[in-house]
Every structure is written in structure tokens, then in C-alpha cells.
Amino acid sequence: MSESSEWVSLRQAADILGVHPATVRNWADKGDVPSRRTAGGHRRFRRGDLLQYAELQGELQPLEVQVIIQNALGQTRMEVGGGTLSGIPWYNAMSERTREGLRQQGRNVLEQLRQYLAHGAPDAELSNAIRLGKDYAIVLHRDQLPLPHAVRGFLYFSDFVINAILTWSEIATPRTSTEWGVLLRHVNTFINAMLLSIVEYYEAE
């Protein structure tokens, strides 16, 4: 890897860590994440320093898994907190109580996915995905959201995890396309188990 490719912009650093650029700026100001300035005054961060920081924050979890989950959670927070969803019908149809419940549940889903991936994606742990899908469906069905709204909302947020994997595959240390393909299939298996559970609950009701 060349010297120039070792250094990334503030935005790229935020993508790597899965947080808002302002958060990375604050960490750099405090000295938590090393950075340097270009001649034009722009911040640059070394990839290795960012990955080391991510690993330290990961509580000894596999680095790829931890950063992917952190990235997805960061995207979710920015979407919800930034008002991006205010004009979307399925989001507007939810009560504030349901939105708050789903925010809490979303963190649990990401934690269960993290454990599923960290343990090697065993079939036995898909029971957690099925349970989580049912819990999601119960909350939305109680709020009288139709199944299409429930599915659209679920897919909207599950895409953040897929995007995080794609982002990480572009900026992480080299791995084979086969390894990334296996990881993506594991994530899809978990997501699909949740989605089928949602549909089955609605059909049963």
C-alpha cells in the first residue's frame, strides 16, 4: 500500500469508524485518534491508526465484525437523528412509542448479529434471529402497520448492515473475495431469518 493511500480524509475516517465526521474531529482534537494537516489545512488520518482505535473500542471482538456493527449503528443514528425519515410513509405511520421501542430493539438486533458472526454463524443461533423478527412484528402489528410498511422499514435499516460490509471490504486490510462473500452470506442468512419471521407472524394474525 502506498504512502498516499495510507492517509484518508475526515469523511473516509468517519466511514471506517461508523460515526459522524464531527465525532472523529472531536476525537482528533482530544488526541484519541492521531491526525495530521495538509498544506490546505484539511485533516488526514492514517488507516492503521483508525483500525487500531476501532480494535481497542471493540472489546477484543473480531475487528471486521465490530467495525461493521459500529458502522451500521452510526448510520442508523444519523438517519433517525437527522430527520431523513420524516417524509417516509412507513415511518410516519409509527407512533412515537413504537419508534422508541424500535430504537432499543435495533441495538439488540445488531448485538445479536455481532454475536452470531463472532461465533462463526452457527445455525443454532438463527433461533435468535427468528425471535427478533417476531418481536419486531409484534411491535409494528400492535401499532396497526400493514405488512408492506413493516417490510419496507425492516429492509431500510437492514441495508445499513450490507452497506457497512461493502464499505469495510473496500477499506480494510486485504482479504479474498471469497471471504467477503462468506461474510455477506452469513449476514443475509440472519436478515432473511428475521424477515421470514416477520411475514409469518403477520400471516398468522
trRosetta pair geometry for C-beta under 8 A, 3 or more apart (Angstrom, degrees):
i j d omega theta_ij theta_ji phi_ij phi_ji
1 5 5.2 -119 -175 86 90 120
1 6 6.0 111 129 -68 116 81
1 47 8.0 -68 154 42 158 146
2 5 4.7 88 57 11 84 102
2 6 7.2 -132 98 -17 46 85
3 6 5.7 -50 -158 18 34 117
3 7 7.6 13 155 -6 62 103
4 7 6.5 -70 -163 38 36 99
5 47 7.9 -8 137 -18 68 136
6 46 5.5 -5 151 -143 97 81
6 47 5.6 -118 -161 16 55 102
6 48 7.0 -15 -161 -7 103 98
7 36 7.7 -55 -131 49 131 110
7 44 4.3 18 179 171 117 120
7 45 6.8 144 -154 68 66 30
7 46 5.9 -40 -95 -91 66 56
7 47 7.6 -121 -77 -20 19 78
8 12 3.7 -111 174 95 117 132
8 13 5.5 152 98 -55 111 74
8 16 7.1 103 83 -23 162 132
8 44 6.9 145 65 -158 28 71
8 45 5.5 -34 62 65 82 85
8 46 7.9 126 15 -120 80 10
8 47 6.1 84 -14 -70 116 80
8 50 7.4 -31 43 -12 128 150
8 171 7.6 31 -89 -144 154 124
9 12 4.7 96 51 10 75 101
9 13 6.9 -131 99 -6 40 88
9 42 6.9 -33 -133 160 90 124
9 43 7.4 96 -163 84 52 74
9 44 6.7 -44 -97 -108 40 65
9 45 7.8 5 111 21 7 89
10 13 5.6 -55 -149 35 30 114
10 14 6.5 32 152 -21 64 103
10 21 5.0 68 145 -153 105 111
10 24 6.0 162 -161 92 79 130
10 25 6.5 21 -148 -68 129 90
10 42 7.4 -122 -14 -176 106 88
10 43 4.9 71 -66 70 102 115
10 45 7.3 104 -92 -11 44 113
11 14 5.7 -53 -151 33 32 112
11 15 6.6 34 150 -20 64 103
11 21 5.7 -33 -92 -86 54 127
12 15 5.5 -49 -150 33 37 114
12 16 6.5 40 151 -22 65 101
12 45 7.8 -162 84 52 93 108
12 171 7.2 166 -176 -112 100 142
13 16 5.6 -51 -151 32 34 113
13 17 6.4 11 158 0 66 110
13 21 7.6 93 71 -123 92 74
13 24 4.9 128 113 -159 116 156
13 33 7.5 120 -177 155 135 149
13 43 7.9 -60 8 119 147 115
13 45 4.3 65 -89 37 133 149
13 50 5.7 -148 -140 -99 85 139
14 17 6.2 -68 -143 50 29 97
14 18 7.8 -166 166 8 57 5
14 19 5.7 -107 -150 77 78 63
14 20 6.2 -33 -150 160 130 16
14 21 4.3 -74 -53 -78 148 61
14 23 7.2 112 -122 55 98 94
14 24 5.0 -118 -77 -13 78 135
14 74 8.0 -168 174 155 83 149
15 18 7.4 28 -174 -71 27 42
15 71 7.2 34 -178 -134 50 117
15 167 5.5 -133 172 -170 108 135
15 171 7.2 131 107 -15 110 159
16 47 7.4 -168 -109 -135 159 73
16 50 4.9 44 110 149 147 141
16 51 7.4 -82 175 -68 128 68
16 54 7.1 -110 145 -51 93 140
16 67 7.0 -40 172 -164 62 130
16 71 7.9 -98 163 -87 15 117
16 167 7.8 -152 -87 147 41 111
16 168 7.9 104 -134 -106 58 68
16 171 5.6 -116 -95 123 96 150
17 23 7.8 -140 106 100 132 117
17 24 6.3 144 41 -85 143 107
17 50 6.2 -113 -54 -166 99 104
17 53 7.2 -23 -102 98 120 117
17 54 5.9 -150 -112 -83 73 103
17 67 7.3 -88 -122 -141 32 95
17 70 6.8 -62 173 125 53 129
17 71 7.4 152 115 -83 23 79
17 74 7.5 91 115 -48 68 163
18 67 6.5 166 -16 -174 121 63
18 68 8.0 120 -68 -158 141 10
18 69 8.0 47 -159 94 178 36
18 70 4.1 146 60 119 144 78
18 71 2.9 -127 -93 -90 114 45
18 72 6.9 -27 -145 9 133 36
18 73 6.6 66 152 53 129 76
18 74 3.8 158 155 13 74 133
18 75 7.1 -71 -156 -23 84 79
18 164 6.7 22 -101 -127 117 117
19 23 4.1 -79 149 71 126 144
19 24 6.2 147 83 -45 112 82
19 70 7.5 -35 -46 158 84 102
19 74 4.7 -118 -86 -125 38 139
20 23 4.8 103 61 -4 77 101
20 24 7.7 -148 98 -1 46 82
20 74 7.0 -161 -32 -171 59 107
20 78 6.0 145 -79 -89 98 115
21 24 5.6 -54 -153 36 42 110
21 25 6.2 46 149 -23 70 104
22 25 5.3 -50 -148 35 35 117
22 26 6.4 38 152 -21 66 102
23 26 5.7 -52 -151 34 32 111
23 27 6.5 32 151 -18 64 104
24 27 5.6 -53 -149 37 35 112
24 28 6.3 35 152 -20 66 105
24 33 6.5 -54 -159 59 75 157
24 45 7.5 -72 178 -50 126 154
25 28 5.7 -55 -149 36 30 111
25 29 6.4 33 151 -22 65 105
25 43 7.2 -173 -108 -7 79 164
26 29 5.6 -51 -147 33 33 113
26 30 6.4 23 156 -11 65 108
27 30 5.9 -62 -149 43 30 105
27 32 4.2 -79 -167 66 85 117
27 33 4.4 48 126 6 114 110
27 53 7.8 89 165 -168 145 153
28 31 7.6 46 -177 -72 31 22
28 32 7.4 -83 -66 53 24 73
28 33 5.1 -55 -79 74 66 94
28 34 7.6 37 -130 164 80 7
28 35 4.4 1 -141 2 126 135
28 43 6.3 38 162 -147 174 144
28 45 7.5 -108 -90 -86 124 110
31 34 7.7 18 -160 -84 58 57
32 53 7.0 92 147 -133 88 128
33 45 6.5 -8 153 -131 114 125
33 49 6.3 117 -163 140 74 112
33 50 6.8 38 -151 -96 120 65
33 53 5.4 -12 -100 -72 93 163
34 45 7.4 131 91 -138 61 75
34 46 6.8 -5 90 25 109 107
34 49 4.9 -103 49 -146 102 157
35 43 4.9 -7 173 -163 140 101
35 44 6.4 148 -166 71 83 40
35 45 5.1 -45 -106 -86 89 75
36 43 7.6 134 73 -153 33 55
36 44 5.4 -27 66 62 82 95
37 41 5.7 -21 -170 -139 117 35
37 42 6.8 138 -155 65 66 31
37 43 6.4 -42 -99 -94 62 47
37 44 7.3 149 -111 14 14 86
38 41 6.7 -41 67 29 75 19
38 42 4.6 2 29 52 117 86
38 43 7.9 -86 -2 -21 85 6
38 44 6.0 90 -48 -25 91 118
45 49 6.3 -122 -178 71 86 118
45 50 5.6 74 144 -53 125 113
46 49 4.4 83 70 4 96 107
46 50 7.1 -172 90 -8 50 85
47 50 5.7 -62 -153 37 34 110
47 51 6.2 27 156 -16 70 109
47 171 7.1 -159 -132 177 119 93
48 51 5.9 -56 -144 39 30 108
48 52 6.2 32 156 -20 64 107
49 52 5.7 -55 -147 37 29 112
49 53 6.4 30 153 -19 64 106
50 53 5.7 -55 -149 36 31 111
50 54 6.3 32 152 -19 65 106
51 54 5.5 -49 -145 36 34 114
51 55 6.3 36 154 -21 64 104
51 63 6.8 35 -171 -170 93 139
51 67 7.9 -40 -127 -70 69 149
51 172 7.6 112 -107 -131 127 69
51 173 7.5 68 -129 -32 165 99
52 55 5.7 -53 -149 34 31 111
52 56 6.5 33 152 -20 64 104
53 56 5.7 -53 -150 34 32 112
53 57 6.5 26 153 -13 65 108
54 57 5.8 -61 -150 41 31 108
54 58 6.2 42 149 -39 64 110
54 63 6.5 84 110 -155 109 92
54 66 6.6 149 162 105 92 113
54 67 4.9 20 -179 -87 141 107
54 70 7.1 -161 -145 47 99 155
55 58 5.3 -52 -149 21 33 123
55 63 5.0 -34 -94 -103 93 106
55 66 7.4 118 -112 65 43 146
57 66 7.3 156 95 160 81 131
57 70 7.3 66 112 -95 128 155
58 61 4.6 -117 165 48 100 87
58 62 7.9 -106 164 73 142 23
58 63 6.3 -144 -18 -109 172 52
58 66 3.4 6 -127 -157 115 172
58 67 7.4 -49 -82 -45 124 68
58 70 7.9 -96 -92 -33 83 132
59 66 7.7 167 39 -115 73 135
61 65 5.7 -99 150 82 111 113
61 66 4.4 132 84 -64 115 110
61 114 6.8 -13 -164 177 155 114
61 118 5.7 -69 -154 -105 99 136
62 65 4.5 69 75 14 99 111
62 66 6.7 177 82 -13 48 90
62 117 7.6 -117 57 125 130 98
62 118 5.7 178 13 -119 107 80
63 66 5.9 -62 -145 38 28 109
63 67 6.2 16 166 -11 67 111
64 67 6.3 -64 -145 41 25 102
64 68 6.1 26 160 -21 64 112
64 168 6.3 118 -147 157 81 143
64 172 6.5 26 -101 -124 94 160
64 183 7.1 -77 141 -120 139 154
65 68 6.0 -60 -148 36 26 111
65 69 6.4 18 159 -13 63 110
65 114 5.7 113 162 -147 109 74
65 117 4.7 170 -119 106 118 126
65 118 5.2 157 130 -70 173 81
66 69 6.2 -63 -152 39 27 106
66 70 6.1 23 155 -17 65 112
66 114 7.2 59 -93 -142 49 119
67 70 5.5 -54 -141 41 33 112
67 71 6.0 38 157 -24 66 106
67 164 7.8 -179 126 176 69 109
67 168 5.9 133 105 -110 116 128
67 172 7.9 156 72 -88 150 113
68 71 5.8 -55 -148 34 26 112
68 72 6.5 24 155 -16 62 106
68 117 7.9 -36 66 90 138 174
68 161 6.9 55 161 -157 101 72
68 164 4.6 119 -157 129 67 118
68 165 5.6 30 -132 -77 126 65
68 168 5.5 -66 -81 -19 85 155
69 72 5.8 -54 -147 37 31 110
69 73 6.3 30 155 -18 65 107
69 110 5.1 126 -156 177 100 105
69 111 7.8 93 -166 -82 143 37
69 113 6.7 165 -101 88 109 106
69 114 4.7 -1 -68 -80 158 109
69 161 7.8 3 -102 -121 52 94
69 164 7.6 132 -53 134 17 161
70 73 5.8 -55 -146 38 30 111
70 74 6.3 32 154 -21 64 107
71 74 5.7 -56 -149 35 29 112
71 75 6.5 30 154 -19 64 104
71 160 7.9 -173 121 165 77 89
71 163 8.0 -137 134 102 116 83
71 164 3.8 146 92 -132 121 112
71 167 6.4 -162 -178 70 156 137
71 168 6.9 -153 -1 -52 158 106
72 75 5.8 -52 -150 34 32 111
72 76 6.5 34 152 -21 64 105
72 110 6.2 -178 91 -118 122 124
72 160 4.4 115 -147 127 80 101
72 161 4.5 15 -105 -86 147 60
72 163 7.6 133 -99 62 79 87
72 164 4.5 -79 -54 -26 82 148
73 76 5.6 -53 -150 34 33 114
73 77 6.5 33 153 -19 65 105
73 107 7.0 57 -124 -111 118 74
73 110 5.7 90 -69 -169 101 176
74 77 5.8 -53 -149 35 32 111
74 78 6.5 28 156 -16 64 107
75 78 5.9 -59 -150 38 31 109
75 79 6.3 29 155 -19 67 108
75 160 4.4 -178 85 -145 134 118
75 163 6.9 93 -81 80 171 131
75 164 7.1 -136 -5 -63 133 101
76 79 5.9 -57 -148 36 29 109
76 80 6.2 16 161 -8 66 111
76 106 6.2 179 -176 154 158 146
76 157 6.1 44 -109 -143 109 101
76 160 5.7 -126 -56 15 83 180
77 80 6.2 -62 -142 44 27 102
77 81 5.5 11 167 -5 67 121
78 81 6.1 -60 -127 50 23 101
78 82 5.4 16 172 -17 63 123
78 84 7.8 41 129 -7 71 131
79 82 6.3 -60 -132 39 15 105
79 84 4.8 -74 -154 50 67 132
79 85 6.2 70 156 -37 92 102
79 160 7.8 -116 -8 -81 140 131
80 84 7.8 -59 -58 40 19 92
80 85 6.5 -7 -108 7 52 131
80 99 8.0 149 -148 -176 119 110
80 103 6.9 119 -168 -101 170 110
83 86 4.9 -5 -175 -25 81 122
85 88 5.1 -60 -162 25 67 121
85 91 4.2 -157 165 -150 112 175
86 91 7.4 -93 -92 103 16 131
86 92 7.4 65 -176 -77 42 96
87 92 7.6 -4 -153 -46 16 124
88 91 4.4 62 78 16 103 112
88 92 6.6 175 82 -13 49 89
88 156 7.9 71 -180 -105 162 161
89 92 5.7 -62 -142 39 29 109
89 93 6.2 33 160 -27 66 107
89 149 7.0 -106 116 -112 93 106
90 93 5.7 -50 -149 28 31 116
90 94 7.5 38 152 -27 58 98
90 145 6.9 68 -153 -155 82 126
90 148 7.9 -128 -88 117 120 71
90 149 3.8 165 -121 -155 98 85
90 150 7.6 -165 -155 -48 124 24
90 152 4.9 178 -29 81 159 120
90 153 4.8 -146 136 -54 134 97
90 156 7.9 176 72 -12 135 140
91 94 6.1 -50 -164 18 38 113
91 99 7.7 60 -163 -100 80 113
91 153 6.9 138 -71 -106 69 107
93 143 7.5 120 135 136 84 113
93 145 5.5 115 119 -108 126 94
93 149 5.7 -42 56 -155 151 156
94 98 4.4 -126 -168 86 99 125
94 99 5.2 117 123 -57 129 84
94 102 7.5 -44 -157 0 154 140
94 140 7.6 -60 -103 -120 101 79
94 143 5.8 23 -133 154 63 158
94 145 6.7 -7 -81 -66 74 131
94 153 7.9 87 -47 -101 130 155
95 98 4.7 98 55 5 77 101
95 99 7.1 -139 97 -5 43 85
95 143 5.5 -147 8 -133 98 116
96 99 5.5 -50 -147 35 37 115
96 100 6.4 37 155 -18 67 103
97 100 6.0 -57 -151 36 29 108
97 101 6.4 29 152 -18 63 109
98 101 5.6 -56 -148 38 33 113
98 102 6.2 30 156 -18 67 107
98 139 5.8 136 -141 164 89 100
98 140 6.9 95 -162 -95 132 52
98 142 7.7 177 -96 80 112 96
98 143 4.5 2 -72 -68 150 150
99 102 5.9 -59 -148 38 29 108
99 103 6.5 35 152 -25 64 101
100 103 5.6 -47 -151 27 34 114
100 104 6.8 31 152 -13 63 102
101 104 5.9 -57 -156 37 34 108
101 105 6.1 29 150 -16 68 112
101 139 5.4 -167 113 -140 136 138
102 105 5.2 -54 -138 44 37 113
102 106 5.9 49 156 -33 68 100
102 136 7.4 67 -120 -132 93 82
102 139 6.4 165 -68 121 85 153
103 106 5.7 -46 -147 25 27 115
103 107 7.2 28 154 -16 57 99
104 107 6.2 -56 -163 30 33 108
104 108 6.9 29 145 -15 64 107
105 108 5.4 -56 -154 37 40 114
105 109 6.3 46 148 -25 70 101
105 132 7.5 144 -178 -157 100 89
105 135 6.4 -171 -138 123 130 119
105 136 6.4 155 147 -88 147 77
105 139 7.0 -129 -23 -16 159 158
106 109 5.5 -47 -148 30 35 114
106 110 6.6 31 155 -15 65 103
106 157 6.5 -89 -126 175 123 151
107 110 5.9 -54 -151 37 33 109
107 111 6.4 34 151 -20 65 107
108 111 5.6 -54 -148 37 33 112
108 112 6.3 32 155 -17 67 105
108 132 7.1 -171 114 -120 104 114
109 112 5.9 -57 -148 38 29 108
109 113 6.3 30 153 -18 65 107
109 132 5.4 122 -104 -174 86 143
109 136 7.9 37 -74 -64 132 122
109 194 7.5 46 -140 -109 119 155
110 113 5.5 -52 -145 38 33 113
110 114 6.3 41 152 -26 64 102
110 161 7.7 -170 -112 -87 88 114
111 114 5.5 -48 -150 30 32 116
111 115 6.6 29 153 -16 63 103
112 115 5.8 -53 -150 37 34 110
112 116 6.3 39 150 -23 65 106
112 128 4.9 -162 -164 147 128 131
112 129 7.1 169 131 -73 128 61
112 132 6.1 -161 53 -55 161 145
113 116 5.4 -52 -145 35 34 116
113 117 6.3 27 158 -13 67 105
113 129 8.0 73 -84 -91 75 99
113 161 7.0 -65 156 -127 165 148
113 187 7.1 45 -164 -128 120 79
113 190 5.6 119 -118 142 90 158
114 117 6.1 -61 -150 40 27 104
114 118 6.0 23 156 -18 65 114
115 118 5.6 -57 -137 41 29 110
115 119 6.0 20 163 -13 65 112
115 125 7.1 -147 114 -162 97 146
115 128 7.9 -5 77 77 121 172
116 119 6.3 -67 -149 41 21 103
116 121 5.8 48 158 -107 85 57
116 122 7.8 -133 -151 37 69 63
116 125 4.9 -179 -113 119 85 135
116 126 7.7 82 -133 -76 129 51
116 128 7.0 -150 -68 64 112 130
116 129 7.3 39 -81 -50 156 107
116 186 7.4 170 131 166 103 107
116 190 5.5 117 110 -96 162 136
117 120 7.9 72 -180 -48 30 12
117 121 6.1 13 -108 -61 44 87
117 183 7.2 44 -143 -145 118 85
117 186 6.0 113 -108 126 82 137
117 187 7.2 8 -80 -74 120 79
119 122 5.9 -58 124 1 111 103
119 125 6.4 109 72 -28 140 156
121 125 7.6 -129 -156 57 32 120
121 186 3.9 -103 -90 -140 153 119
121 189 6.8 86 -169 63 123 137
121 190 7.5 -109 -132 -48 97 106
122 125 5.2 89 70 3 86 100
123 126 5.6 -33 -167 1 50 119
124 127 6.8 -29 170 1 49 108
125 128 5.4 -19 180 13 72 115
125 129 7.6 76 132 -13 69 93
126 129 5.1 -44 -159 32 57 116
126 130 6.4 61 143 -21 74 98
126 189 7.1 -76 -102 146 120 101
126 190 6.9 -143 -116 -108 78 61
126 193 4.9 -146 -167 -116 102 166
127 130 5.5 -50 -149 36 37 114
127 131 6.4 39 152 -19 66 105
128 131 5.7 -54 -148 38 32 111
128 132 6.2 32 153 -20 66 107
129 132 5.7 -54 -145 37 31 112
129 133 6.4 35 154 -22 64 104
129 190 4.9 -157 -94 -159 142 68
129 191 7.8 -98 -154 -57 130 15
129 193 3.9 69 111 93 131 123
129 194 4.8 -97 180 -54 88 80
129 197 7.2 173 130 -8 71 139
130 133 5.8 -52 -150 33 30 113
130 134 6.6 30 152 -17 62 105
130 193 5.5 -74 -62 164 72 103
130 194 7.3 -143 -85 -90 27 44
130 196 7.8 -39 -113 81 83 95
130 197 4.6 157 -150 -81 59 136
131 134 5.7 -56 -153 36 33 111
131 135 6.4 34 151 -20 66 105
131 197 7.6 -81 -21 -160 13 160
132 135 5.6 -51 -147 35 34 113
132 136 6.4 38 152 -21 65 104
132 194 5.6 -40 89 -114 100 109
132 197 7.6 103 70 74 56 153
133 136 5.6 -53 -150 34 31 114
133 137 6.3 30 153 -18 65 107
133 193 6.8 -146 -24 125 138 63
133 194 3.7 171 -72 -159 103 56
133 195 6.6 -106 -125 -24 130 15
133 196 7.0 19 168 64 169 52
133 197 2.8 113 90 72 133 120
133 198 4.7 -106 -176 -40 97 74
133 201 7.4 -180 130 -10 87 124
134 137 5.6 -56 -147 37 32 112
134 138 6.3 38 154 -26 66 103
134 197 5.1 -82 -46 164 72 116
134 198 7.5 -154 -78 -81 32 46
134 201 5.3 142 -127 -69 70 136
135 138 5.7 -50 -149 29 30 114
135 139 6.8 30 155 -18 62 103
136 139 6.1 -59 -158 33 29 109
136 140 6.5 14 155 -7 65 112
136 150 7.6 128 138 -168 97 105
136 154 6.7 83 154 -95 149 114
136 194 7.0 49 18 -177 143 106
136 198 5.9 -42 87 -94 112 108
137 140 6.0 -65 -146 45 31 103
137 141 5.7 29 161 -20 70 113
137 150 6.5 57 -117 -172 68 149
137 197 6.9 -143 -13 126 131 78
137 198 4.4 168 -69 -136 110 64
137 201 3.8 119 114 73 156 145
137 202 6.0 -124 -156 -45 122 81
138 141 6.0 -57 -137 40 24 108
138 142 6.2 28 160 -22 61 109
138 201 6.9 -89 -55 178 66 150
139 142 6.0 -60 -154 33 24 112
139 143 6.7 12 152 -9 61 110
140 143 5.6 -62 -151 43 35 107
140 145 4.4 -61 180 49 93 126
140 149 7.4 -173 -174 101 125 99
140 150 4.5 124 127 -106 158 107
140 153 7.4 176 -105 53 141 144
141 144 7.4 41 -179 -80 37 26
141 145 7.0 -88 -80 51 30 76
141 150 7.5 4 -57 -77 69 146
141 201 6.9 -124 -31 131 145 111
141 202 6.4 -170 -87 -100 120 76
141 205 5.9 94 -160 40 147 173
145 149 4.4 -115 -178 88 103 130
145 150 5.3 128 113 -58 118 85
145 153 7.8 -9 167 -1 156 139
146 149 5.2 96 60 9 72 103
146 150 7.2 -136 103 -6 38 92
147 150 5.4 -57 -145 37 36 114
147 151 6.2 32 159 -18 70 105
147 198 7.9 137 -144 142 85 96
147 199 6.9 69 -157 -120 124 65
147 202 4.5 108 -92 169 110 164
148 151 5.9 -56 -145 38 31 108
148 152 6.2 31 158 -20 66 107
149 152 5.8 -56 -145 37 29 110
149 153 6.3 28 158 -17 64 107
150 153 6.1 -59 -152 37 27 109
150 154 6.4 25 154 -18 63 110
150 198 6.0 -172 140 177 122 125
150 202 6.9 180 48 -66 154 138
151 154 5.7 -56 -147 38 31 111
151 155 6.2 26 159 -15 67 108
151 195 7.0 64 -131 -150 87 98
151 198 6.8 154 -85 112 71 138
151 199 7.3 39 -82 -74 114 91
152 155 6.0 -59 -144 40 28 106
152 156 6.2 37 154 -30 63 105
153 156 5.6 -50 -148 26 30 117
153 157 6.8 11 162 -4 63 105
154 157 6.6 -70 -157 43 28 96
154 158 6.0 21 156 -17 68 115
154 194 7.2 -168 -166 124 131 113
154 195 6.2 151 127 -102 144 83
154 198 6.3 -108 -52 -39 162 170
155 158 5.6 -57 -133 42 32 109
155 159 6.3 47 161 -34 64 99
155 195 7.7 49 -70 -105 83 126
156 159 6.2 -57 -168 18 23 114
157 160 5.8 -32 -170 7 50 115
158 161 5.8 -42 -169 25 53 111
158 162 7.0 50 139 -13 71 101
158 191 4.9 106 -162 -139 137 126
158 194 7.8 177 -90 73 135 135
158 195 7.9 -46 -29 -60 166 109
159 162 5.4 -54 -151 39 45 112
159 163 6.0 47 151 -22 74 104
160 163 5.6 -53 -145 38 31 112
160 164 6.3 37 152 -25 64 104
161 164 5.6 -51 -150 31 31 114
161 165 6.7 33 151 -19 63 101
161 187 5.9 -170 138 -168 122 131
161 191 7.2 -173 65 -71 140 126
162 165 5.8 -53 -155 32 34 111
162 166 6.6 30 150 -16 66 106
162 184 7.4 61 -133 -140 81 95
162 187 6.9 163 -85 120 67 140
162 188 8.0 55 -92 -74 108 83
163 166 5.7 -56 -149 38 34 110
163 167 6.2 36 153 -20 67 106
164 167 5.7 -52 -145 37 31 112
164 168 6.1 28 156 -18 65 109
165 168 5.8 -58 -145 39 28 109
165 169 6.2 31 156 -25 64 106
165 180 7.3 135 169 -163 102 92
165 183 6.3 178 -144 120 125 116
165 184 5.8 142 142 -90 155 83
165 187 6.4 -130 -50 -1 149 162
166 169 5.8 -52 -146 31 29 112
166 170 6.9 26 155 -18 60 106
167 170 6.0 -66 -161 33 31 109
167 171 6.6 -11 160 9 68 115
168 171 6.4 -79 -141 51 31 89
168 172 5.1 31 170 -34 75 118
169 172 6.5 -39 -113 25 22 110
169 175 7.4 -90 -136 56 77 112
169 180 4.7 60 -118 -126 129 141
172 175 6.7 1 100 -3 119 110
175 179 4.5 -92 165 73 115 139
175 180 6.1 127 99 -45 118 89
176 179 4.8 103 59 1 79 98
176 180 7.4 -150 97 2 46 83
177 180 5.7 -55 -150 42 39 108
177 181 6.0 45 150 -26 68 107
178 181 5.5 -55 -147 36 30 115
178 182 6.5 34 154 -22 64 102
179 182 5.8 -50 -151 31 31 112
179 183 6.7 30 152 -16 63 104
180 183 5.6 -53 -150 37 36 112
180 184 6.2 35 153 -19 67 107
181 184 5.7 -55 -146 38 31 111
181 185 6.3 32 155 -20 65 106
182 185 5.8 -56 -149 36 30 111
182 186 6.5 33 152 -21 64 104
183 186 5.7 -53 -152 32 32 113
183 187 6.6 29 153 -16 65 104
184 187 5.8 -53 -149 37 33 110
184 188 6.3 33 153 -18 66 107
185 188 5.6 -54 -145 39 32 112
185 189 6.3 40 153 -26 65 102
186 189 5.7 -51 -152 29 30 114
186 190 6.7 28 152 -16 63 104
187 190 5.8 -56 -154 36 34 110
187 191 6.2 29 152 -15 68 110
188 191 5.6 -56 -140 42 33 110
188 192 5.8 32 160 -20 68 110
189 192 6.0 -56 -142 38 24 109
189 193 6.4 29 156 -23 60 105
190 193 5.9 -55 -153 31 28 112
190 194 6.8 26 151 -15 62 104
191 194 5.8 -57 -156 36 33 111
191 195 6.3 31 150 -20 68 108
192 195 5.4 -52 -142 37 35 113
192 196 6.2 35 159 -18 67 104
193 196 6.1 -53 -146 37 28 108
193 197 6.5 31 153 -21 60 108
194 197 5.7 -60 -154 35 31 114
194 198 6.6 34 151 -23 66 103
195 198 5.6 -50 -153 29 34 114
195 199 6.6 30 152 -15 66 104
196 199 5.7 -54 -147 38 35 110
196 200 6.1 34 155 -20 68 108
197 200 5.8 -54 -143 38 30 111
197 201 6.4 33 157 -22 63 104
198 201 6.0 -58 -154 32 27 110
198 202 6.6 22 154 -14 63 107
199 202 5.9 -59 -151 38 31 109
199 203 6.2 29 154 -18 67 109
200 203 5.7 -55 -144 38 31 111
200 204 6.3 33 156 -22 65 107
201 204 5.8 -57 -151 35 30 111
201 205 6.5 22 154 -14 64 108
202 205 5.8 -61 -150 40 32 107
